Amino acid sequence: KVPLFKWASFVLAFLFLAGCAYHQALLNPVAGEDVVLEVDSSKTEAYVDEEIVLKYWVFTRTDTRVNDFAKRPERRGFLGEESPVDEFAKRKIETVDYRGKKYSKAQIRQSSIFAMKPGVFSVKPGQLDVICFTGFPKQMIPMLLETKPIALVIKDFPDGMPASFTGSAGRFSIASKTAAPLAEGAMPFTVRIEGSGNIRKLKLAPVTLEPDFKILRQEEETKVLATDAGVKGHKEFKFLLSPQKTGALKIPSIAFSYFDPANQRYVTLRTEEHSVEAVKPGPGVESGRPPLDSSGKKALLILLDVSRSMQAQDFQSQSRMAAAKSALEEWLKEGVKAVIGIDAFQDRLYPIVYFAPDASFALNSLGSYELPDSPFILGTPDPV
């Protein structure tokens, strides 16, 4: 008869060996099995410039930290917008049944891509760098995750393009507005296109307002928001107009056409016609130079750096951006005697203030201005 303590020893030994085997299995998670990268495409067939949403998911059976892409996704022939990584880092991690087993699932990235030309393309999702934490004490095992390329068929726009069509696909609306004339008669006029699609690519057909108006300056301002449903936003086309005669004038309707992929048809939108009262423009406006006010003030153009380096928190416990904007505001409060224009610059110019007649006007415009988003860089979300 075997004593009870010997039976207990046998049981403990068996449990110990089983635990060691399980522990050893955990020490060697397999990329593509225990940790998997998947990419979902919202469609496999689309028109040129039609939005295609790519969602990147990580499925894991062990503690995993997602780093950056060791090899960036290849999408030659496409333009793209990325959703901010911080959006996904805060999201709830789900437990799901995947391949007949329990996995933790988390979305780590979302991209909206827009084809620039028709054809058959292969989008390569790249290689994702992750670190798995396994065993006791915890050990770190680096891995590279990849998945199969995505085949996409891109169709060209159909025949029957309107004259005001400039190559955009999506769904948009249009509006326009005028503002009070600046010094010596120069008149701001803005056309705004808003909707969902490739916002950065939006453009108007050539605008002609002659003989009543001459366009002195034309600029663009873009605001893009990447959401779960795709890319939304607006683009404003800002014109500075010189009336070519005095009295009652009309700014004619401006047409913009786009292709609606959902209904497979072209849509033409038009701004309203504006009636304005014009004063005789001065010599500076007629020549295309920044306007002077009646006191003969000189024009001053200020450039504000909004590149990524300006986000560094290394100046008196604040970012360089905040410090620069604060210093500029303090300087404007001193009442600078000039006609002031302010532009931000990064990859290109972002107009903030057209040439304003005084410092107080420029200060108010600067205070309400939202600085442009920085370029997307994939960061490190919370462990999944």
C-alpha positions as CSV (number, residue, x, y, z in Angstrom):
1,K,0.0,0.0,0.0
2,V,1.5,3.3,-1.1
3,P,1.6,6.0,1.6
4,L,-0.5,9.1,1.0
5,F,2.5,11.5,0.9
6,K,4.0,9.5,-2.0
7,W,0.8,9.9,-4.0
8,A,0.9,13.6,-3.3
9,S,4.5,13.7,-4.5
10,F,3.6,11.9,-7.7
11,V,0.7,14.4,-8.3
12,L,2.9,17.5,-7.6
13,A,5.7,16.1,-9.9
14,F,3.2,15.6,-12.7
15,L,1.8,19.1,-12.3
16,F,5.3,20.5,-12.3
17,L,6.3,18.8,-15.5
18,A,3.0,19.8,-17.2
19,G,3.6,23.4,-16.1
20,C,7.1,23.3,-17.4
21,A,5.9,22.0,-20.8
22,Y,3.3,24.7,-21.0
23,H,5.8,27.4,-19.9
24,Q,8.2,26.3,-22.6
25,A,5.5,26.5,-25.2
26,L,4.8,30.0,-24.1
27,L,8.4,30.9,-24.4
28,N,8.3,30.3,-28.2
29,P,5.3,32.0,-29.7
30,V,5.1,31.7,-33.4
31,A,4.6,34.6,-35.8
32,G,1.6,34.0,-38.0
33,E,0.2,31.6,-35.4
34,D,0.3,33.0,-31.9
35,V,0.7,36.5,-33.1
36,V,-1.0,37.5,-36.4
37,L,-1.2,40.6,-38.6
38,E,-4.3,41.0,-40.7
39,V,-5.3,43.8,-43.1
40,D,-8.9,44.3,-44.2
41,S,-9.7,46.2,-47.4
42,S,-13.0,48.0,-47.7
43,K,-13.1,47.1,-51.4
44,T,-11.0,45.2,-54.0
45,E,-12.4,47.2,-57.0
46,A,-12.7,51.0,-57.2
47,Y,-12.5,54.0,-59.5
48,V,-9.5,56.3,-59.8
49,D,-9.4,58.6,-56.7
50,E,-12.2,56.6,-54.9
51,E,-11.4,56.0,-51.2
52,I,-10.3,52.5,-50.2
53,V,-10.0,52.0,-46.4
54,L,-7.3,49.6,-45.1
55,K,-7.6,48.4,-41.4
56,Y,-4.7,46.8,-39.7
57,W,-5.4,44.3,-36.9
58,V,-3.2,42.3,-34.5
59,F,-4.4,39.0,-33.1
60,T,-2.4,37.6,-30.3
61,R,-2.4,34.8,-27.7
62,T,0.4,36.4,-25.6
63,D,1.3,39.8,-24.2
64,T,2.4,41.9,-27.2
65,R,3.7,45.4,-27.7
66,V,3.3,46.8,-31.2
67,N,6.1,49.0,-32.4
68,D,6.6,50.7,-35.8
69,F,6.7,49.1,-39.2
70,A,10.2,47.7,-39.9
71,K,9.3,47.8,-43.5
72,R,6.8,50.4,-44.5
73,P,3.6,49.4,-46.4
74,E,4.2,49.7,-50.2
75,R,1.3,51.4,-52.1
76,R,3.0,52.6,-55.2
77,G,0.4,54.4,-57.4
78,F,-1.7,55.6,-54.5
79,L,-2.1,58.7,-52.3
80,G,-2.9,58.1,-48.7
81,E,-4.2,59.5,-45.4
82,E,-3.4,57.9,-42.0
83,S,-5.6,57.9,-38.9
84,P,-3.7,59.0,-35.8
85,V,-2.3,56.1,-33.9
86,D,-3.4,57.6,-30.5
87,E,-6.9,56.9,-31.6
88,F,-6.2,53.1,-31.6
89,A,-4.0,53.0,-28.5
90,K,-7.0,54.0,-26.4
91,R,-9.4,51.5,-27.9
92,K,-10.8,48.5,-26.1
93,I,-9.1,45.2,-26.8
94,E,-11.5,42.4,-27.7
95,T,-11.3,38.7,-27.0
96,V,-12.5,36.9,-30.1
97,D,-12.6,33.4,-31.6
98,Y,-10.1,33.3,-34.4
99,R,-8.9,30.1,-36.2
100,G,-10.8,28.0,-33.7
101,K,-9.0,29.6,-30.7
102,K,-9.3,32.5,-28.3
103,Y,-7.2,35.6,-29.3
104,S,-6.9,39.2,-28.1
105,K,-7.7,41.5,-31.1
106,A,-6.7,45.2,-31.5
107,Q,-6.8,47.6,-34.4
108,I,-3.4,49.3,-34.7
109,R,-3.7,51.4,-37.8
110,Q,-6.0,52.6,-40.5
111,S,-5.1,54.0,-43.9
112,S,-7.3,55.5,-46.6
113,I,-5.7,55.2,-50.1
114,F,-6.7,56.8,-53.4
115,A,-5.5,55.4,-56.7
116,M,-3.9,57.9,-59.1
117,K,-4.5,56.0,-62.3
118,P,-6.4,52.9,-63.6
119,G,-4.9,49.4,-63.6
120,V,-4.3,46.3,-61.5
121,F,-2.2,46.9,-58.4
122,S,-0.7,45.0,-55.5
123,V,-0.6,46.8,-52.1
124,K,2.0,45.2,-49.8
125,P,1.1,45.8,-46.2
126,G,4.8,45.8,-45.0
127,Q,6.4,44.2,-42.0
128,L,5.2,45.1,-38.5
129,D,7.8,45.0,-35.6
130,V,6.3,43.6,-32.4
131,I,7.7,42.3,-29.1
132,C,6.1,39.4,-27.2
133,F,6.4,39.0,-23.5
134,T,6.3,35.4,-22.3
135,G,7.3,33.2,-19.4
136,F,8.1,33.9,-15.7
137,P,10.1,36.0,-15.3
138,K,9.0,37.8,-18.4
139,Q,11.2,37.4,-21.5
140,M,11.0,39.6,-24.6
141,I,10.9,38.0,-28.0
142,P,11.1,40.3,-31.0
143,M,9.1,39.4,-34.1
144,L,8.3,40.7,-37.6
145,L,4.7,40.2,-38.7
146,E,3.6,40.3,-42.3
147,T,0.6,39.3,-44.4
148,K,-0.3,38.7,-48.0
149,P,-0.4,41.6,-50.6
150,I,-3.9,43.0,-51.4
151,A,-4.9,42.9,-55.1
152,L,-6.8,45.9,-56.3
153,V,-8.5,46.6,-59.6
154,I,-8.8,50.3,-60.4
155,K,-11.2,51.6,-63.1
156,D,-10.9,54.8,-65.0
157,F,-13.6,57.5,-64.9
158,P,-16.4,56.9,-67.4
159,D,-17.0,59.1,-70.5
160,G,-19.0,62.3,-70.2
161,M,-16.8,64.4,-67.9
162,P,-18.1,67.9,-67.3
163,A,-15.9,70.9,-68.2
164,S,-15.5,71.7,-64.5
165,F,-14.4,68.2,-63.6
166,T,-10.8,68.1,-62.1
167,G,-10.4,64.4,-61.2
168,S,-12.1,64.1,-57.8
169,A,-14.2,61.2,-56.6
170,G,-16.3,61.1,-53.5
171,R,-19.2,63.2,-52.1
172,F,-19.0,66.9,-51.7
173,S,-20.8,70.2,-51.2
174,I,-19.8,73.7,-52.1
175,A,-20.2,77.2,-50.6
176,S,-18.7,80.7,-51.1
177,K,-18.5,84.0,-49.2
178,T,-17.2,87.5,-49.5
179,A,-15.7,89.7,-46.8
180,A,-15.5,93.4,-46.3
181,P,-13.0,95.1,-48.6
182,L,-9.4,95.5,-47.3
183,A,-7.4,98.7,-47.6
184,E,-7.7,100.5,-51.0
185,G,-10.5,98.2,-52.2
186,A,-9.0,94.7,-52.4
187,M,-11.8,92.2,-51.7
188,P,-11.4,88.7,-50.1
189,F,-13.5,85.9,-51.7
190,T,-13.6,82.3,-50.5
191,V,-14.9,79.1,-52.1
192,R,-15.2,76.1,-49.7
193,I,-15.6,72.5,-50.8
194,E,-16.5,70.0,-48.0
195,G,-17.2,66.3,-47.9
196,S,-15.7,62.9,-47.9
197,G,-12.9,61.7,-50.2
198,N,-9.5,62.8,-51.2
199,I,-9.7,66.3,-49.7
200,R,-6.1,67.3,-50.3
201,K,-6.4,66.7,-54.0
202,L,-9.5,68.8,-54.5
203,K,-9.1,71.7,-57.0
204,L,-11.2,74.0,-59.0
205,A,-11.2,74.4,-62.7
206,P,-9.4,77.6,-63.8
207,V,-11.4,80.6,-62.4
208,T,-11.9,83.7,-64.5
209,L,-13.7,86.7,-63.0
210,E,-12.8,89.2,-65.6
211,P,-13.7,91.8,-66.8
212,D,-15.1,93.0,-63.4
213,F,-12.4,91.5,-61.2
214,K,-8.7,90.7,-61.4
215,I,-7.3,87.9,-59.2
216,L,-4.4,89.3,-57.2
217,R,-3.7,86.3,-55.0
218,Q,-5.0,82.7,-54.7
219,E,-4.3,80.4,-51.8
220,E,-5.6,77.1,-50.4
221,E,-6.3,76.0,-46.8
222,T,-7.0,72.3,-46.1
223,K,-8.5,70.6,-43.1
224,V,-8.6,66.8,-43.1
225,L,-10.1,64.4,-40.5
226,A,-9.5,60.7,-40.8
227,T,-12.4,58.8,-39.1
228,D,-13.5,55.2,-38.8
229,A,-15.8,55.8,-41.8
230,G,-13.0,57.3,-43.9
231,V,-11.6,60.7,-44.7
232,K,-13.6,63.9,-44.3
233,G,-12.8,67.5,-44.3
234,H,-12.8,70.6,-46.4
235,K,-10.6,72.8,-48.6
236,E,-10.9,76.5,-48.9
237,F,-9.8,78.4,-52.0
238,K,-9.0,82.0,-51.0
239,F,-8.9,84.7,-53.5
240,L,-7.9,88.3,-53.2
241,L,-9.8,90.3,-55.8
242,S,-9.2,93.7,-57.4
243,P,-12.4,95.3,-58.7
244,Q,-11.7,96.7,-62.1
245,K,-14.4,99.4,-61.8
246,T,-16.4,101.0,-59.1
247,G,-20.1,100.6,-58.2
248,A,-22.3,97.5,-58.2
249,L,-20.5,94.4,-59.4
250,K,-21.2,90.7,-59.5
251,I,-18.9,87.8,-58.7
252,P,-20.2,85.0,-61.0
253,S,-21.1,81.5,-60.0
254,I,-18.2,79.0,-59.9
255,A,-18.7,75.4,-60.9
256,F,-17.1,72.3,-59.4
257,S,-17.7,68.8,-60.7
258,Y,-16.9,65.4,-59.1
259,F,-17.6,61.7,-59.7
260,D,-19.9,59.9,-57.3
261,P,-18.7,56.3,-57.2
262,A,-21.7,55.1,-55.2
263,N,-24.2,56.3,-57.9
264,Q,-21.6,56.0,-60.7
265,R,-22.4,59.5,-62.1
266,Y,-20.9,63.0,-62.3
267,V,-22.2,65.7,-60.1
268,T,-21.8,69.5,-60.8
269,L,-22.1,72.0,-58.0
270,R,-22.2,75.8,-58.3
271,T,-21.6,78.6,-55.9
272,E,-24.1,81.4,-55.5
273,E,-23.6,84.6,-57.4
274,H,-22.5,87.5,-55.2
275,S,-23.5,91.2,-55.6
276,V,-20.9,93.5,-54.2
277,E,-20.3,97.3,-54.0
278,A,-16.7,98.1,-55.2
279,V,-14.5,101.1,-54.6
280,K,-11.8,102.2,-56.9
281,P,-8.6,100.1,-56.2
282,G,-5.4,101.9,-55.4
283,P,-2.1,101.5,-57.4
284,G,-0.7,99.0,-55.0
285,V,-3.7,96.7,-55.4
286,E,-3.8,97.1,-59.2
287,S,-0.2,96.0,-59.5
288,G,-0.7,92.9,-57.4
289,R,1.4,94.2,-54.5
290,P,0.0,94.0,-50.9
291,P,-2.3,96.9,-50.3
292,L,-1.3,100.0,-48.3
293,D,-3.7,101.8,-46.0
294,S,-4.5,105.5,-46.2
295,S,-1.6,106.3,-43.9
296,G,0.9,104.7,-46.3
297,K,1.9,101.8,-43.9
298,K,4.5,99.3,-45.2
299,A,3.5,95.7,-45.7
300,L,5.1,93.1,-43.4
301,L,4.9,89.3,-44.1
302,I,5.6,87.0,-41.1
303,L,6.4,83.3,-41.5
304,L,5.7,80.9,-38.7
305,D,7.5,77.5,-38.7
306,V,5.0,74.7,-37.9
307,S,7.2,71.7,-38.7
308,R,7.4,68.7,-36.5
309,S,10.5,70.0,-34.7
310,M,8.4,72.8,-33.3
311,Q,6.5,70.2,-31.1
312,A,9.6,69.6,-29.0
313,Q,8.9,70.4,-25.3
314,D,12.3,72.0,-24.6
315,F,11.5,75.7,-24.1
316,Q,10.5,76.8,-20.5
317,S,8.3,73.7,-20.0
318,Q,6.3,74.3,-23.3
319,S,6.7,73.5,-26.9
320,R,8.6,75.6,-29.3
321,M,5.4,76.1,-31.2
322,A,3.6,77.5,-28.2
323,A,6.5,79.7,-27.3
324,A,6.7,81.1,-30.9
325,K,3.0,81.8,-31.1
326,S,3.0,83.4,-27.7
327,A,6.0,85.7,-28.6
328,L,4.3,86.7,-31.9
329,E,1.1,87.5,-30.0
330,E,3.0,89.7,-27.5
331,W,4.7,91.5,-30.3
332,L,1.5,92.2,-32.1
333,K,-0.1,93.6,-28.9
334,E,2.5,96.3,-29.0
335,G,0.6,97.8,-32.0
336,V,3.0,97.3,-35.0
337,K,2.6,100.1,-37.6
338,A,2.3,98.0,-40.7
339,V,-0.1,96.1,-42.9
340,I,0.5,92.5,-41.6
341,G,0.3,89.2,-43.3
342,I,1.0,85.8,-41.5
343,D,1.8,82.5,-43.2
344,A,2.7,79.2,-41.5
345,F,5.1,76.9,-43.3
346,Q,5.9,73.2,-43.1
347,D,5.9,71.1,-46.3
348,R,4.2,74.2,-47.9
349,L,2.7,77.5,-47.0
350,Y,-0.5,77.7,-44.9
351,P,-2.0,81.2,-45.0
352,I,-3.2,82.4,-41.6
353,V,-3.8,86.1,-42.1
354,Y,-4.2,88.0,-45.3
355,F,-2.6,91.4,-45.3
356,A,-4.5,93.0,-42.4
357,P,-4.8,96.8,-42.0
358,D,-3.6,96.7,-38.4
359,A,-2.0,94.6,-35.7
360,S,-5.2,94.1,-33.7
361,F,-6.9,92.5,-36.7
362,A,-3.9,90.2,-37.2
363,L,-3.8,89.3,-33.5
364,N,-7.5,88.2,-33.5
365,S,-7.0,86.1,-36.6
366,L,-3.9,84.4,-35.2
367,G,-5.6,83.6,-31.9
368,S,-8.4,81.7,-33.7
369,Y,-6.2,79.9,-36.1
370,E,-5.7,76.1,-35.8
371,L,-2.2,75.0,-36.7
372,P,-2.1,72.2,-39.4
373,D,-1.7,68.6,-38.5
374,S,1.8,67.2,-38.5
375,P,2.7,64.3,-40.8
376,F,1.8,60.9,-39.6
377,I,4.3,58.7,-37.8
378,L,3.3,55.4,-36.3
379,G,4.0,55.3,-32.5
380,T,3.7,52.6,-29.8
381,P,0.2,52.0,-28.5
382,D,-0.6,50.3,-25.2
383,P,0.4,46.5,-25.1
384,V,-2.3,44.3,-26.5
